Amino acid sequence: PTTAVTMTAATVTAATVTAATMTAATMTASTSKG
């Protein structure tokens, strides 16, 4: 069970980081375009 929890947490974390990175990249691109 512990392994499953760890894997789930890792997956959620990775998804969150990816989403945050994409959001930041989009905001940066929008700002750069003016």
N, C-alpha and C positions, 0 to 999 in steps of 0.2 A: 504493500500500500504506500509506503514511504516513497518508493521509486516513482510510482504513478503520480503522486502529489508533486514531487520534484519536477518531473517531466512536464506536468501541466503548468506549473508555475513558470518554468523556463519558456514554455510555448507562449504563455500569456505575456511574459516580459518581452520576448522577442517581437511579438505582434505589436505591443505597445510602443516599443522603440522604433520599429519600422514605421508605424503610423505617425509617430511624432516627427521622425526624420522627414517623411514625405510632406507633412504639413509645413514644417520649417522650410523645406526646399521650395514648396509652392509659394509661401509667403515671401521668401527671399526673391524668387523670380518675379513675383508681382511687384515688389518694391523696386527691383532693378529696372523694370520696364517703366516705372513711374506712373 
